Amino acid sequence: MSNSKAVQQQKGGNLMVIIIMFFLFAMISFVTNLAAPIGTIWKNHYEWAGMVGNMMNFLAYLFMGIPAGNLLVKIGYKKTSLLAMAIGFAGMGIQYLSSCVGSGVEVFSVSGQPVELNFIIYLLGAFAGGFCVCMLNTVVNPMLTVLGGGGKKGNQLLQAGGSVNSLSGTLTPIFVGMLIGTVTKDTSMATVTPLLWIAMGVFAVSFLIVLFARIPEPHMRKDGAKKVKDKYSPWSFRHTVLGVIGIFFYVGIEVGIPGVLIFYLSDSAVSGITTNATAVATAVAAMYWLLMLVGRLTSSFISGKVSSRAQLITVSATAIILVVAAIFAPASIKVTMPAYSVESGFFSAQVPLSALLLVLVGLCTSVMWGGIFNLAVEGLGKYTAKASGIFMMMVVGGGIVPLIQNAIANSAGYMTSYWLVVVLLGYLLFYGLIGSKNVNKDIPVDDKVQDAV
């Protein structure tokens, strides 16, 4: 075979793998973004429960992050992906069961209010879904970085994949909002079961596609290879440790902004939206994810020339300005934004100016994940797969931070809760300016297989 044909086959194979990784990126967003809008259903039954499902989804990262990274070394990217999709199928199935099992069966009480079995079943399904997306994230991010060759090109591929992720994130809350409409005392999980059936079908098809695909295994331990005890690990790199903290904060910011915004706009007494409030809220939140799509598409074109560091610094500073402006924006100032409901179709809705300002932050958060991940794994070599697992563990921030923000919102007001977001954005600005520099270049990063972290 000539060299030119071999190169063409390699490029064709890489393109197929990239397409598969993009598709998995979409599934990650789909599963993740079910939690917040579905939370409006449970919040109507239990006032404290709005972000609990989201918390369970992200709590799974804390338990599965490092094991997922180890799986890449032990069984490879392909088998890890297949296992993840099987778990995802089960997670959607368990959430479906919550719509038809356990209603009226009291398990325990919170503040004197009985908590029923169907809610516990839903939380188990959300936890299983979190296991799925944690494993998929562990696969997708280092794979795209490797296929892109690291550096600016690696970040460019991550941002392109992130665009597909954002498209899925845009459509998911819209679909949920269309099915829910306005939350009433009769709204239940049965309202959104069509979406859960679709999710199970997509996971089944995805499983078959990946099963027959050829996926490279750059970090899997080869048969017969012995473990080499290594005195270093990803924790030995300062810029990686600070990046891990940055990912924890970032995912909390990304999820918290639209999540609390949905609750804010759904609260007619505060937002002033009296018709189809939940449908309006989810449509506005979808605009946030749509702008993340726009930002990631833009970044995918410019990341080959503009460094991850420059992008992170710029968007962090801009996001701080937008969130502070949203906090101080008078509630009486309204703007028109598009919305959709099953009853009314597409229509224009009057929402507070602060909602628009928070939606615009999506342009900024769009490039943060790829930028932080790319900067934090730069120069890690053989430690990249294990570092990916650590990053996935810290995605639990997407459950913890919004839970804290929602608690602040319940006690001090929705807009006050966004001061927490401002503080976390300040850290990301610090990471871009100072913390992302690799000061541990003396650590060897050759291809010997390292022990578990």
KOLSE-392240 format. One line per 8 residues: their letters; for each residue z, x, y of N, C-alpha, C. Coordinates in steps of 0.05 Angstrom, whole numbers, plus 5000, padded with zeros to 4 digits. Atoms other than C-alpha are relative to their C-alpha. Layout:
BEGIN
a	Z,X,Y,Z,X,Y,Z,X,Y  ...
//
This chain:
BEGIN
msnskavq	5000,5017,4976,5000,5000,5000,5000,5018,5025  5002,4984,4976,4981,5028,5068,5025,4995,5017  4977,5002,4982,5034,5041,5121,4998,4976,5018  5004,5022,4981,5004,4989,5167,5007,4973,4987  4994,5025,5015,5008,4934,5113,5030,4998,4995  4971,5000,5005,5080,4954,5097,5015,4992,5025  4987,5006,4975,5099,4950,5170,4996,4970,5007  5005,5028,4995,5065,4882,5176,5017,4982,4983
qqkggnlm	4983,5015,5018,5102,4856,5115,5029,5000,5008  4972,4998,4990,5168,4882,5142,5005,4982,5024  4998,5017,4976,5156,4848,5209,5000,4970,4993  5001,5028,5009,5137,4783,5174,5026,4991,4987  4974,5006,5013,5200,4786,5131,5022,4998,5020  4980,5001,4979,5243,4801,5192,4998,4974,5016  5004,5024,4984,5212,4742,5229,5012,4976,4985  4989,5022,5016,5230,4695,5172,5030,5000,5000
viiimffl	4971,4998,4999,5301,4721,5170,5011,4991,5027  4992,5008,4972,5306,4712,5246,5000,4970,5003  5003,5029,4998,5282,4640,5240,5024,4987,4985  4978,5010,5015,5334,4627,5186,5027,5003,5015  4976,4995,4984,5389,4658,5229,5002,4981,5023  5000,5019,4977,5368,4615,5288,5008,4972,4990  4994,5026,5011,5372,4553,5243,5030,4998,4994  4971,5000,5005,5442,4572,5221,5016,4999,5026
famisfvt	4988,5002,4974,5460,4582,5294,5002,4971,5009  5001,5028,4992,5440,4510,5306,5022,4984,4984  4980,5014,5017,5484,4486,5248,5029,5006,5010  4973,4992,4990,5544,4524,5277,5007,4981,5024  4995,5016,4976,5537,4486,5343,5003,4971,4993  4999,5028,5008,5525,4419,5309,5028,4993,4990  4974,5006,5012,5589,4422,5268,5022,5002,5021  4979,4995,4980,5631,4451,5325,5001,4978,5021
nlaapigt	5001,5019,4978,5608,4400,5377,5004,4971,4992  4992,5027,5008,5625,4340,5335,5028,4994,5008  4971,5004,4998,5699,4351,5345,5009,4987,5026  4990,5010,4975,5709,4338,5420,4992,4971,5005  5006,5028,4995,5669,4273,5427,5013,4981,4979  4986,5017,5020,5698,4246,5361,5029,4998,5007  4972,5001,4991,5765,4264,5391,5007,4977,5018  4995,5024,4983,5756,4206,5440,5008,4976,4983
iwknhyew	4992,5022,5019,5762,4159,5380,5030,5002,4993  4972,4996,5009,5827,4189,5356,5019,4999,5024  4983,5001,4976,5855,4196,5427,5006,4971,5007  4996,5028,4994,5847,4121,5433,5022,4988,4981  4979,5009,5019,5893,4113,5372,5026,5015,5004  4976,4983,4995,5940,4171,5386,4994,5016,5026  5006,4987,4974,5943,4195,5458,4999,5030,4999  4998,4971,5002,5961,4266,5437,4979,5012,4983
agmvgnmm	5017,4990,5022,5906,4272,5385,4972,5008,5009  5027,4996,4991,5844,4283,5429,4988,5027,4992  5010,4973,5006,5838,4358,5416,5011,5011,4974  4989,4990,5025,5874,4363,5349,4979,5005,4980  5022,4995,5018,5810,4356,5309,4986,5026,5007  5012,4976,4991,5779,4410,5351,5017,5024,4993  4981,4978,5007,5841,4453,5340,4998,5007,4971  5002,4995,5028,5835,4445,5265,4974,5014,4993
nflaylfm	5026,4988,5004,5762,4464,5268,5001,5030,5006  4998,4972,4992,5778,4529,5304,5023,5015,4986  4978,4986,5014,5843,4543,5267,4990,5013,4974  5011,4988,5025,5801,4557,5205,4991,5028,5005  5009,4973,4994,5774,4618,5241,5022,5021,4996  4977,4981,5002,5844,4649,5242,5004,5008,4972  4995,4994,5029,5848,4645,5166,4976,5013,4987  5024,4992,5014,5776,4659,5149,4985,5023,5013
gipagnll	5015,4980,4986,5753,4709,5201,4997,5027,4986  5001,4974,5014,5771,4775,5167,4990,4997,4972  5012,5004,5027,5758,4749,5096,4970,4996,5001  5029,5003,4998,5689,4728,5120,4986,5026,5004  5012,4973,4996,5675,4798,5145,5000,5016,4974  4999,4986,5026,5698,4826,5078,4979,4989,4980  5020,5012,5018,5651,4777,5042,4973,5013,5005  5026,4987,4994,5592,4809,5078,4997,5026,4985
vkigykkt	5001,4974,5014,5610,4875,5046,4999,4996,4970  4997,5004,5029,5627,4847,4977,4977,4985,4987  5021,5017,5012,5574,4793,4965,4975,4998,5017  5024,5000,4984,5526,4801,5023,4996,4976,5018  5005,5021,4980,5497,4757,5078,4990,4974,4987  5012,5024,5012,5457,4710,5033,5021,4983,4986  4980,5015,5015,5514,4690,4986,5022,4989,5018  4980,5010,4980,5562,4684,5044,4990,4975,5014
sllamaig	5013,5023,4987,5513,4636,5078,5000,4976,4981  5001,5022,5019,5505,4594,5015,5028,4988,4996  4973,5010,5003,5580,4589,5005,5009,4984,5025  4992,5013,4975,5589,4570,5078,4988,4972,5001  5013,5026,4998,5538,4513,5073,5011,4980,4979  4988,5017,5019,5570,4486,5010,5027,4989,5011  4975,5008,4988,5637,4484,5046,4995,4980,5023  5008,5018,4978,5603,4452,5107,4994,4972,4989
fagmgiqy	5007,5025,5012,5575,4397,5062,5026,4985,4992  4974,5012,5008,5645,4384,5034,5015,4991,5025  4985,5008,4976,5675,4383,5104,4990,4975,5013  5011,5025,4989,5627,4330,5129,5007,4976,4982  4994,5021,5018,5640,4290,5066,5029,4990,5003  4972,5007,4997,5715,4292,5076,5004,4984,5026  4998,5015,4975,5707,4269,5148,4989,4972,4997  5010,5027,5006,5665,4211,5122,5021,4984,4986
lsscvgsg	4980,5015,5015,5721,4192,5074,5021,4989,5019  4979,5010,4982,5768,4184,5134,4992,4974,5013  5009,5025,4989,5725,4125,5155,5005,4977,4981  4997,5021,5020,5738,4087,5091,5025,5002,4982  4976,4996,5016,5803,4114,5061,5024,5005,5018  4975,4992,4987,5875,4115,5086,5007,4984,5025  4993,5016,4976,5873,4065,5144,5023,4982,4993  4977,5017,5004,5939,4030,5150,5022,5012,4982
vevfsvsg	4980,4986,5017,5975,4080,5104,5015,5020,5017  4984,4982,4982,6031,4112,5145,5009,5024,4984  4992,4975,5013,6045,4185,5129,5025,5010,5013  4976,4992,4985,6094,4204,5184,4997,4989,5028  5002,5011,4973,6107,4188,5257,5004,5022,5020  4998,4982,4978,6101,4225,5323,5010,4984,5024  4988,5015,4977,6147,4201,5380,5001,4971,4994  4997,5028,5008,6158,4138,5341,4975,4985,4993
qpvelnfi	5026,5013,5006,6084,4124,5331,4991,5008,4972  5009,4993,5027,6060,4120,5259,4973,5014,4999  5025,4986,5003,6006,4169,5239,4989,4993,4972  5010,5010,5025,5960,4142,5185,4985,5021,4984  5012,4981,5019,5929,4177,5125,4971,5006,5008  5028,4994,4994,5857,4170,5150,4998,5022,5021  5001,4978,4980,5873,4216,5209,5005,5027,4986  4994,4975,5014,5902,4269,5162,4975,5008,4984
iyllgafa	5025,4994,5015,5838,4264,5119,4979,5011,5019  5019,4989,4980,5796,4274,5182,5006,5028,5007  4993,4973,4992,5835,4335,5201,4994,5021,4978  5008,4983,5022,5824,4365,5131,4970,5006,5001  5028,4997,4998,5750,4353,5140,4992,5019,5023  5006,4983,4977,5750,4386,5208,5007,5029,4994  4992,4973,5008,5787,4446,5178,4979,5012,4982  5021,4990,5017,5735,4453,5124,4975,5006,5015
ggfcvcml	5023,4995,4983,5680,4448,5176,5004,5026,5015  4994,4975,4986,5715,4505,5213,4995,5024,4982  5005,4979,5019,5713,4548,5150,4970,5006,4998  5029,4997,5002,5638,4535,5146,4989,5015,5024  5012,4987,4976,5621,4554,5218,5010,5028,5004  4990,4973,4998,5666,4614,5216,4983,5019,4983  5016,4983,5017,5628,4643,5157,4972,5003,5010  5027,4999,4989,5561,4625,5187,4998,5019,5025
ntvvnpml	4999,4982,4977,5580,4659,5252,5002,5029,4992  4996,4972,5010,5602,4721,5214,4974,5011,4990  5026,4991,5010,5533,4724,5183,4980,5004,5022  5022,5002,4980,5489,4706,5242,5002,5023,5021  4998,4982,4977,5516,4751,5297,4993,5029,4993  5008,4972,5007,5514,4820,5263,4972,5002,4990  5027,4999,5011,5449,4803,5228,4979,5001,5023  5019,5000,4977,5413,4787,5294,5002,5026,5016
tvlggggk	4996,4974,4986,5444,4849,5326,4985,5022,4985  5014,4980,5016,5418,4892,5268,4970,4997,5002  5029,5005,4999,5349,4860,5268,4988,5007,5027  5009,4993,4973,5345,4871,5343,5003,5030,5006  4997,4972,4995,5364,4944,5336,5023,5008,5018  4977,4995,4983,5428,4938,5376,4992,5002,5029  5006,4996,4972,5434,4952,5450,4989,4975,5014  5012,5022,4985,5393,4910,5499,4983,4982,4982
kgnqllqa	5017,5016,5017,5345,4887,5445,5016,4983,4981  4983,5016,5017,5401,4865,5400,5012,4977,5015  4990,5021,4984,5431,4825,5456,4978,4979,5007  5022,5019,4994,5363,4795,5472,4995,4981,4976  5003,5017,5024,5357,4769,5400,5024,4981,4998  4977,5017,5001,5428,4742,5403,4997,4977,5020  5003,5021,4980,5412,4704,5467,4979,4980,4992  5021,5019,5010,5349,4675,5436,5011,4981,4979
ggsvnsls	4987,5016,5020,5389,4651,5377,5020,4981,5013  4982,5017,4986,5441,4625,5424,4987,4976,5014  5015,5022,4987,5388,4582,5458,4997,4977,4980  5002,5021,5020,5377,4545,5393,5028,4987,4995  4972,5010,5003,5453,4539,5386,5006,4980,5023  4995,5017,4977,5456,4508,5456,4984,4974,4998  5015,5025,5003,5400,4459,5441,5014,4981,4981  4984,5016,5018,5440,4434,5382,5025,4989,5013
gtltpifv	4976,5008,4986,5502,4432,5425,4994,4978,5021  5008,5021,4981,5464,4390,5476,4997,4973,4987  5007,5025,5013,5440,4338,5427,5024,4987,4986  4979,5011,5016,5504,4330,5386,5018,4981,5016  4983,5019,4986,5550,4299,5440,4984,4975,5009  5016,5023,4992,5492,4254,5462,4999,4980,4977  5002,5018,5024,5484,4227,5391,5027,4986,4995  4974,5012,5004,5559,4216,5385,5006,4979,5021
gmligtvt	4996,5019,4978,5562,4183,5453,4984,4974,4996  5017,5023,5004,5504,4137,5435,5012,4982,4979  4988,5016,5021,5540,4115,5372,5026,4987,5008  4974,5011,4991,5608,4105,5406,4997,4980,5022  5002,5017,4976,5587,4075,5473,5025,5002,5016  4974,5001,4987,5653,4054,5503,5022,4997,4979  4978,5001,5020,5716,4068,5463,5017,4976,5005  4982,5023,4999,5756,4005,5448,5020,5002,4978
kdtsmatv	4979,4999,5021,5815,3989,5403,4988,4997,4972  5013,5004,5026,5765,3972,5348,4982,5024,4992  5017,4977,5006,5726,4038,5352,5014,5018,4979  4989,4984,5022,5736,4080,5289,4980,5021,4990  5018,4980,5011,5705,4137,5249,4975,4987,4987  5023,5014,5011,5659,4085,5217,4977,4999,5019  5021,5001,4979,5621,4085,5283,4982,5024,4998  5016,4975,4999,5597,4157,5274,4992,5009,4972
tpllwiam	5007,4991,5027,5586,4158,5198,4970,5006,4996  5029,4992,5004,5509,4159,5205,4996,5029,5006  5004,4971,4992,5515,4227,5239,5012,5018,4978  4988,4984,5021,5560,4253,5183,4982,5001,4976  5019,5000,5022,5509,4231,5130,4977,5018,5006  5022,4982,4992,5454,4267,5169,5009,5029,4997  4990,4973,5002,5498,4329,5172,5000,5009,4971  5000,4992,5028,5508,4329,5097,4972,5005,4989
gvfavsfl	5028,4996,5009,5433,4322,5086,4989,5026,5010  5010,4975,4989,5418,4380,5133,5012,5024,4986  4987,4978,5015,5469,4424,5097,4987,5004,4973  5012,4999,5027,5437,4407,5030,4973,5013,5002  5027,4988,4997,5367,4424,5055,5002,5030,5008  4996,4972,4991,5392,4488,5090,5008,5018,4976  4991,4985,5023,5425,4510,5025,4975,5008,4983  5024,4994,5016,5358,4505,4988,4982,5020,5014
ivlfarip	5017,4981,4985,5320,4542,5043,5011,5028,4997  4988,4973,5002,5369,4601,5043,5000,5010,4972  4999,4992,5028,5373,4601,4967,4975,5015,4992  5026,4988,5007,5299,4619,4962,4990,5020,5020  5008,4981,4980,5296,4664,5023,5009,5028,4993  4993,4972,5004,5297,4740,5022,5014,5009,5025  4984,4992,4977,5352,4765,5068,5010,5028,4995  4991,4973,5003,5367,4839,5079,5030,5002,4999
ephmrkdg	4972,4996,5003,5436,4865,5062,5009,5028,5010  4995,4974,4989,5450,4923,5109,5029,5010,4997  4972,4992,5001,5526,4923,5100,5013,4994,4973  4987,5006,5026,5537,4901,5027,5004,5025,4984  4994,4978,5016,5571,4950,4982,4982,5001,4976  5018,4998,5022,5521,4975,4931,5014,5002,4973  4989,4999,5027,5533,4968,4856,5009,5028,4993  4990,4974,5009,5577,5024,4831,5011,5017,5022
akkvkdky	4990,4984,4977,5594,5048,4901,5031,4998,5001  4971,5000,4998,5666,5069,4908,5010,4996,5028  4988,5003,4974,5711,5048,4964,5009,5027,5010  4991,4975,4988,5725,5104,5012,5023,4994,5020  4978,5005,4983,5793,5105,5044,4994,5012,5027  5008,4991,4973,5781,5109,5119,5024,4997,5018  4977,5001,4982,5835,5126,5170,4993,4984,5025  5008,5015,4977,5794,5089,5222,4992,4971,4992
spwsfrht	5009,5028,5005,5775,5015,5229,4990,4990,5027  5008,5011,4974,5746,4970,5283,5022,5000,5021  4977,5001,4982,5816,4967,5312,5004,5027,5014  4996,4973,4988,5810,5042,5329,4984,5002,5026  5017,4998,4976,5760,5027,5385,5011,4982,5022  4988,5015,4978,5790,5006,5451,4982,4978,5010  5018,5020,4989,5728,4969,5475,4996,4977,4981  5002,5021,5020,5726,4930,5410,5025,4982,5001
vlgvigif	4975,5016,4998,5800,4909,5415,5000,4982,5025  5001,5016,4975,5791,4887,5487,4978,4978,4998  5021,5020,5003,5727,4851,5467,5009,4978,4982  4989,5021,5017,5764,4814,5412,5017,4981,5016  4985,5017,4982,5812,4788,5464,4981,4984,5018  5019,5014,4983,5753,4771,5508,4986,4977,4985  5012,5022,5015,5721,4729,5452,5020,4977,4997  4979,5020,5001,5787,4692,5443,5000,4983,5025
fyvgievg	5000,5014,4974,5787,4674,5517,4974,4985,5004  5026,5012,4994,5713,4661,5521,4996,4974,4985  5005,5025,5016,5709,4610,5464,5018,4978,5010  4982,5020,4989,5769,4575,5494,4988,4988,5026  5012,5009,4975,5733,4571,5561,4976,4982,4994  5025,5015,5007,5667,4548,5530,5006,4972,4990  4994,5026,5011,5699,4492,5491,5018,4983,5019  4981,5015,4983,5754,4473,5541,4986,4987,5023
ipgvlify	5013,5012,4976,5708,4461,5601,4988,4973,4994  5012,5027,5005,5665,4405,5570,5020,4982,4985  4982,5017,5015,5721,4381,5524,5019,4984,5018  4982,5014,4981,5771,4365,5580,4983,4983,5019  5017,5015,4983,5713,4341,5622,4993,4973,4988  5005,5025,5013,5697,4288,5570,5024,4981,5003  4976,5016,4997,5769,4263,5572,5003,4990,5029  4997,5007,4972,5769,4264,5648,4981,4977,5008
lsdsavsg	5020,5021,4992,5705,4223,5656,5004,4974,4983  4995,5024,5016,5725,4176,5599,5024,4984,5010  4977,5013,4989,5789,4160,5636,4992,4985,5026  5011,5015,4977,5763,4104,5681,5019,4999,5024  4981,5002,4978,5827,4101,5722,4999,5024,5018  5001,4975,4985,5817,4173,5744,4972,5006,5010  5028,4993,4993,5741,4183,5744,4987,4978,5016  5013,5022,4986,5724,4114,5771,4976,4989,4986
ittnatav	5023,5010,5016,5671,4103,5716,5010,4977,4983  4990,5024,5013,5682,4033,5691,4982,4988,4979  5019,5010,5020,5619,4020,5650,4990,5022,4982  5009,4979,5019,5602,4059,5587,5012,5027,5006  4987,4975,4991,5652,4112,5608,4997,5023,4980  5002,4979,5020,5651,4150,5542,4971,5010,4997  5028,4992,5002,5575,4149,5538,4992,5017,5024  5006,4984,4976,5571,4175,5610,5013,5028,4996
atavaamy	4986,4974,5003,5623,4229,5594,4986,5019,4981  5014,4983,5020,5587,4254,5532,4972,5009,5010  5026,4992,4989,5520,4254,5568,5003,5022,5021  4995,4979,4981,5549,4295,5625,5007,5026,4986  4993,4976,5015,5580,4343,5575,4975,5012,4987  5025,4990,5012,5512,4348,5541,4984,5016,5020  5014,4985,4979,5484,4372,5608,5011,5029,5001  4988,4973,5000,5533,4430,5604,4987,5017,4978
wllmlvgr	5012,4985,5022,5505,4450,5536,4970,5004,5005  5028,4997,4993,5434,4439,5562,4997,5024,5019  5002,4977,4982,5447,4489,5618,5007,5026,4986  4996,4976,5017,5475,4537,5566,4974,5008,4987  5026,4995,5011,5407,4530,5533,4982,5014,5020  5016,4988,4979,5372,4546,5598,5008,5029,5005  4990,4973,4994,5417,4606,5611,4993,5019,4977  5006,4982,5023,5407,4634,5541,4970,5006,4998
ltssfisg	5029,4995,5000,5332,4625,5544,4992,5021,5021  5005,4981,4978,5331,4661,5611,5009,5028,4992  4989,4974,5008,5375,4717,5583,4983,5013,4979  5017,4988,5022,5330,4725,5522,4976,5014,5011  5023,4987,4988,5274,4743,5569,5007,5025,5016  4992,4978,4983,5313,4790,5614,5018,5021,4987  4980,4982,5012,5362,4822,5566,4987,5027,4991  5013,4975,5007,5310,4874,5547,5001,5020,5023
kvssraql	5000,4983,4976,5316,4901,5618,5027,5001,5014  4975,5002,4986,5383,4878,5644,5023,5003,4979  4979,4994,5020,5445,4905,5608,5019,4976,4997  4980,5020,5006,5497,4861,5575,5023,5002,5020  4977,4996,4982,5550,4891,5621,4993,4987,5027  5007,5011,4974,5512,4872,5685,5000,4969,4999  5001,5029,5003,5501,4801,5659,5028,4989,4999  4973,5010,5003,5574,4792,5640,5015,5001,5026
itvsatai	4986,4998,4974,5600,4816,5707,4990,4978,5019  5012,5019,4981,5552,4771,5746,5009,4971,4993  4994,5028,5008,5565,4707,5706,5030,4994,5001  4971,5004,4999,5641,4717,5703,5008,4994,5029  4994,5004,4972,5645,4723,5779,4990,4973,5010  5012,5026,4991,5599,4663,5790,5015,4977,4988  4985,5022,5013,5637,4620,5740,5027,4995,5014  4974,5003,4986,5703,4634,5776,4996,4984,5026
ilvvaaif	5006,5014,4975,5672,4610,5842,4995,4970,4994  5007,5028,5006,5645,4546,5810,5025,4984,4991  4977,5015,5010,5710,4527,5774,5020,4996,5023  4981,5004,4977,5753,4539,5836,4989,4978,5019  5012,5020,4983,5704,4497,5877,5004,4972,4987  4996,5026,5014,5710,4441,5824,5028,4991,5003  4971,5007,4998,5786,4443,5828,5006,4988,5028  4994,5008,4972,5785,4434,5904,4981,4978,5010
apasikvt	5019,5020,4991,5726,4385,5907,5014,4972,5002  4987,5027,4998,5751,4316,5933,4989,4981,4980  5008,5019,5021,5749,4263,5879,4982,4977,5012  5015,5022,4987,5718,4214,5930,4971,5007,5002  5028,4992,4998,5654,4254,5933,4986,4996,4973  5014,5006,5024,5605,4227,5881,4972,5011,5000  5028,4992,5003,5539,4253,5854,4988,4983,4978  5014,5015,5021,5487,4221,5810,4991,5018,4977
mpaysves	5009,4985,5024,5476,4247,5739,4989,4981,4979  5012,5018,5021,5435,4220,5681,5019,4995,4977  4983,5007,5023,5469,4184,5623,4983,4982,4982  5015,5016,5019,5449,4145,5562,5021,4984,4983  4984,5016,5018,5479,4088,5521,4981,4983,4984  5017,5017,5017,5452,4045,5464,4993,4974,5014  5004,5026,4987,5461,3982,5506,4981,5002,5024  5014,4998,4975,5431,4007,5571,4976,5020,5000
gffsaqvp	5020,4979,5000,5385,4064,5550,5007,5021,5021  4995,4980,4979,5376,4118,5603,5007,4987,5026  4993,5011,4974,5410,4104,5669,5013,5022,5017  4987,4982,4982,5439,4139,5730,5029,4992,5004  4972,5006,4998,5514,4145,5735,5012,5016,5023  4986,4987,4978,5559,4162,5794,5025,5014,4988  4977,4984,5011,5608,4218,5775,5011,5017,5022  4989,4982,4980,5655,4262,5815,4985,5026,5003
lsalllvl	5014,4974,4996,5625,4325,5846,5011,5022,4982  4988,4979,5017,5674,4367,5806,4987,5001,4973  5014,5001,5026,5638,4344,5743,4974,5017,5000  5025,4984,4997,5572,4373,5767,5006,5030,5002  4993,4971,4997,5605,4439,5787,5008,5012,4974  4991,4990,5026,5637,4446,5719,4976,5001,4980  5024,5000,5017,5571,4429,5684,4984,5025,5007  5015,4977,4992,5538,4485,5724,5011,5026,4988
vglctsvm	4988,4976,5012,5587,4535,5693,4986,5006,4973  5014,4995,5024,5546,4526,5630,4979,5021,5002  5019,4979,4995,5494,4571,5661,5013,5028,4996  4985,4975,5001,5547,4625,5663,5011,5006,4972  4989,4995,5027,5581,4616,5596,4978,5005,4979  5022,4998,5019,5513,4615,5563,4996,5028,4989  5006,4972,5008,5507,4691,5561,5025,5016,4993  4975,4985,5004,5580,4709,5552,5004,5009,4971
wggifnla	4995,4993,5028,5584,4706,5476,4983,5025,4992  5017,4978,5008,5524,4751,5464,5007,5026,5015  4993,4976,4984,5544,4798,5520,5026,5013,4990  4975,4989,5010,5616,4807,5496,4997,5012,4972  5004,4990,5027,5597,4814,5423,4984,5025,5000  5018,4976,4999,5541,4863,5438,5015,5024,5011  4985,4978,4989,5586,4906,5482,5022,5010,4982  4977,4993,5016,5644,4904,5434,4993,5014,4974
veglgkyt	5008,4987,5025,5605,4926,5372,4982,5024,5004  5017,4977,4993,5563,4978,5408,5013,5026,4990  4990,4975,5009,5571,5045,5373,5019,4999,4976  4981,5002,5023,5611,5018,5313,4988,5009,4974  5012,4991,5025,5561,5035,5259,5010,4985,4976  4991,5011,5025,5592,5023,5191,5022,4979,5003  4978,5018,4996,5648,4983,5222,4991,4973,5011  5011,5025,4987,5602,4928,5249,5006,4975,4985
akasgifm	4995,5024,5015,5609,4879,5192,5029,4991,5001  4972,5007,4999,5685,4883,5191,5008,4991,5028  4994,5009,4973,5687,4877,5266,4991,4972,5005  5010,5027,4997,5646,4814,5261,5021,4980,4989  4979,5017,5011,5700,4785,5216,5024,4996,5018  4978,5001,4981,5754,4802,5266,4993,4982,5024  5009,5017,4978,5713,4769,5321,5002,4970,4992  5000,5028,5009,5707,4706,5280,5029,4990,4998
mmvvgggi	4972,5008,5001,5783,4705,5270,5009,4991,5028  4991,5006,4972,5792,4705,5346,4985,4976,5012  5013,5024,4991,5745,4646,5354,5020,4976,5000  4978,5020,4999,5809,4607,5341,5008,4993,5028  4995,5006,4972,5815,4611,5416,4987,4974,5009  5013,5025,4994,5767,4553,5418,5016,4975,4993  4982,5021,5007,5822,4511,5387,5026,5001,5016  4974,4996,4987,5884,4540,5420,4998,4995,5030
vpliqnai	5002,5002,4971,5860,4546,5492,4995,4971,5010  5004,5028,4992,5832,4475,5498,5024,4982,4995  4975,5015,5005,5896,4448,5466,5020,5004,5022  4982,4993,4978,5937,4484,5519,4990,4987,5026  5011,5012,4976,5889,4461,5574,5003,4970,5000  4997,5029,5002,5892,4389,5549,5029,4992,5005  4972,5006,4995,5968,4392,5550,5006,5002,5030  4997,4998,4971,5966,4416,5622,4988,4976,5014
ansagymt	5014,5023,4988,5916,4361,5638,5017,4974,4998  4983,5024,5005,5963,4308,5608,5024,4999,5018  4975,4999,4985,6023,4332,5648,4995,5005,5030  5003,4993,4972,5994,4359,5713,4973,4991,5012  5025,5009,4990,5924,4329,5719,4976,5016,4989  5024,4987,5012,5854,4344,5694,4991,5024,5015  5010,4978,4984,5832,4388,5751,5019,5024,5001  4980,4979,5000,5897,4427,5752,4997,5018,4975
sywlvvvl	5002,4985,5025,5885,4447,5680,4978,5022,5001  5022,4980,4998,5823,4486,5701,5008,5026,5012  4990,4973,4990,5866,4540,5734,5003,5019,4976  4998,4983,5024,5877,4565,5663,4973,5013,4994  5027,4990,5004,5801,4573,5657,4995,5023,5020  5005,4979,4979,5800,4613,5723,5013,5026,4992  4986,4976,5009,5852,4662,5696,4985,5014,4977  5014,4988,5023,5814,4673,5631,4973,5012,5009
lgyllfyg	5025,4989,4989,5749,4683,5669,5005,5026,5014  4992,4975,4987,5785,4736,5709,5001,5023,4981  4999,4979,5020,5798,4775,5645,4972,5008,4992  5028,4993,5008,5724,4771,5625,4987,5017,5022  5011,4983,4979,5706,4800,5693,5011,5028,4998  4988,4973,5005,5755,4857,5680,4986,5014,4977  5013,4987,5023,5723,4869,5612,4973,5010,5006  5026,4991,4992,5654,4873,5641,5001,5025,5018
ligsknvn	4998,4978,4981,5676,4920,5696,5012,5026,4988  4984,4977,5009,5724,4966,5658,5002,5001,4970  4991,5000,5028,5744,4945,5588,4978,5005,4979  5022,4998,5020,5675,4948,5555,4990,5028,4995  5009,4972,5004,5666,5023,5560,5011,5011,4974  4992,4987,5025,5668,5059,5493,5012,5027,5005  4987,4974,4994,5720,5114,5501,5008,5014,4974  4994,4988,5026,5724,5130,5426,4976,5010,4986
kdipvddk	5025,4990,5012,5657,5163,5414,5005,5023,4980  4994,4978,5018,5692,5218,5375,5005,4991,4971  4995,5011,5027,5705,5171,5316,4973,4999,4984  5025,5001,5016,5652,5181,5260,4994,4972,4991  5009,5027,5008,5612,5118,5245,4977,5000,4981  5022,4999,5019,5567,5139,5188,5002,4977,4980  5004,5024,5017,5548,5092,5131,5018,5000,4975  4982,5002,5023,5605,5105,5081,5013,4973,5001
vqdav	4988,5026,5002,5634,5040,5057,5030,5002,5004  4972,4998,4994,5702,5028,5086,5016,4979,4986  4982,5019,5012,5762,4992,5058,5003,4976,5018  4995,5024,4984,5782,4923,5082,5017,5006,5024  4985,4995,4976,5811,4919,5151,5029,4995,4996
//
